[in-house]
């Protein structure tokens, strides 16, 4: 009985956190976001796909929540805070994609080059974003990134890794 009550309270807390995040991003305008993404060079096809996600909603405990908009806004906050890190990761991933295009060996080498390129790009970008050298810079950025993910997942999952959305 006590376990059920505790689990129910955790789901209520998760829903409350999602409602607060939704209120935080309520004023984010889709058209301004589209313009910003296009200005930053994101292809129109990607922006259009993100547009579809922007409108996705789910009902949790009687609240209609725009979960995908919340996640999207949190990720964009991170990118705006650490733009060089994001660019470094993308460059590393692009190198992996180019290596994948090499006949025969490309598909075998691509996972390794993508991972190494993304890590190297993240480290170089983090150094530019934080003004700190080496490991200290990546620790700062990684901590921020994982805190962002934790905020999102705490709001969706309870302690038993069961989705609050699916349970409602």
N, C-alpha and C positions, 0 to 999 in steps of 0.2 A: 504494500500500500504506500509506504513512504517512498519507495523507489519510483513508483508511478507518479507521485506528486512532484518529486524532484525533477523527473524527466519532463513533465508537463510545464513546470516553471522554467526550465531551460529553454524549451521551445518558445514560451512566451517572451523570454528575454531576447532570443534570436529574432523573433518577429518584431519586437520593439526596436532592436538595432537596425533592422532593414527599413522600418518605417522612418527612423531618424535619418538614415542615409538617403532615402527617397526625398525627404523634405530638403535635405542639404542640396540635392541636385535638381530640385524642382524648377529652378530658374534657368537651368542650362538650356539654351535655345538650340534646337536641331539645325536650323539654317546657318547660324553662326558657327556651329561645330563643323558642319559640312564645308563651309567656306574656309575655315582654318585648316582642315585636313587637306583640302585641295591646294591651298596656298603652300602647305608644307610639302607638296609633291606626291601625295598619295593618289594612285590611279583612280579614276572615276568609278571603275568596276568595284574596287574595294570599298569606296565611300558609299556606293549604292547598296552593297551587301550589308554594311554596317547600319545603313538606314533601316533595313528590314529588321535588324536586331533591336534597334532603338525602340520600336513599338511593341516588342514582345512583353507580355505581362503574364503574371500568374497570381492566383488567389491563395493567400496564406492566412488562415485563421480569420477569415472575413475581410482581409485587407487586400485590395488589388495593388500589386507591387510590380514595378518595372525593373525586375532583377537585372536584365541585360543592360539597361541604361545605367544602373548603379555600377555594375562591374566595368562597363566601358568608361564611365567618368572617372572611376578610381584608377584605371590603367592610364588614362590620359593625364591625370594629375601627376602620376609617377613620371611619365615621359616629359611633362613640362618642367618638373623639378630636376630631372636628370637627363636632359636631352642628349648629351654626348654619350652617355652610357647606352641609351636606346639606339643611337646611330651606330655605335660600335658593335652592338649585338647584331643589328641588321646587316652591317657590312660582313661580319663573320659568317652569318647565315647565307649571304649572297655568294661568298667564296665557296661555301659548301655546295651550293646549287650549281655554280660554274664547274666545279670539280666533277660533279655528278654527270655533267654533259660529256665528259671525256669517255670515249669508247673503251670497253672492257674493264679497265681498272677504276673508272669513275664511280660506279655504283658501290664498289667495295671501300673506296677511300672517302667518299662523301660524308658518311656519318662521323668519321674521325675529324676530317677537316672542318665540318660544320661546327662540331662541339669545340674544337680548339680555336677556331676563328671567332666564334661567339664569345668564348671566355676571354681571349686576348682583346677583342674589341670592347668587352665590358670593362676589363681592367683599365685599358687606355682611356675609355670614356669616363670612367669613375674618377680617374686621376684628374681629368680636366674639370669635371663637375664639382669635385670637392676641394681641389687645390692641395690634396694630400698625395703622398707617394705610396706606391706599391699596395701591400696588403691592407693597410689602414683604409684606403679609399674604397676598395671593393667591399670591405666589411661594412662601412657606413651605408653604401648603396644597397647591398644585399639585405641588410637589416631593415631598411625602409621598404624594400620590395616585399620581403616576407611578412612584414607587419601589415602591409596592404592586403596581401593574400589572406592572412589570418583574420583580419577584420571581415573580409568578404565571407570566408568559410565559416567563421563563428556565427555569422548571422544566418547562415543557411543550414548548418549541421549541428546536431546536439552532440553530447559527449560520447555517445555510442556510435558515432559516424553514420547516423541515420538522418536522411534528408528531412528537414522540417517541412519542406514543400510536399514531398511525397506522402508524408504522414497525415497531412490535413485533409 
